[in-house]
């Protein structure tokens, strides 16, 4: 069951980026999904850098992110 609540979403080319509240973990997460490649990533963020990660999520992809994230719903 998806516990994400969408806060903001946008498109950039073939990528859809969504800032969400994760109700199960009580934290923020940025989801990025590329429709062309079918690849996605989930990036847990803190409130201090959530806007930066939302603007450029692929610059923040690291070991903390979870590859293969489903598209935002």
N, C-alpha and C positions, 0 to 999 in steps of 0.2 A: 504494500500500500504506500502510495506517494504521500509524504507529509509536508510537501512544499506548498507555500502560499506565494504566488507571484506578487512582486512589488512593482517592478518595472521591466519592460521588455523592448527590444529594438532589433532591427535587421541591419546587417552590414554585408552587402554582397550576398553570398549564399549562406552566411552564418546568421543564426538566430541566437541572441544573447538575452538571458533573463536573470534578474536579481531576485532571489527568493528568500523567504523566511523558512527555515527548516524547523517545523513544529516539534519534531521528535528530538532533535539535538539542541533546540533553543539557540539557534545561531543563524547567521547569514551564509548564503551560498550563491555563487554565480554559475549558471549553466550556459555552456556554449555548444552549439551543435551546427555542424556544417552539412547542409543538405546535399552538396555535390559528392562529398567523400563518405557521408554517413557516419562520420566520427564525431564524438562529443566528449566533453570534459566537464567535470564538476569541481569547482574550486571553492573550498571553505574560506570565508573572509571574515575579518573583524570589522566592526563598525567604522574604524578609523580609515581603512583603505578600501571599503566596499565600492565607493564611487570610482576610484581609479581602476580597480579590477573590472568593474562593469564597463568602463570605457574601452579598455584594452585587455581583455581576458587572456589572450594568448601570450602576452608578455609576462604573465604570472603563473603559467603552467609550470608545476614543479612536482616533487614527490608527494606533496600534500594533495594534489588534485587526483581525481579518480577518472581515468580514461574510460571511454566507452559509455559515457552517460547517455541516457535516453533523451530524445528531443523533449523540450519543454512542452507541457500540456496546458 
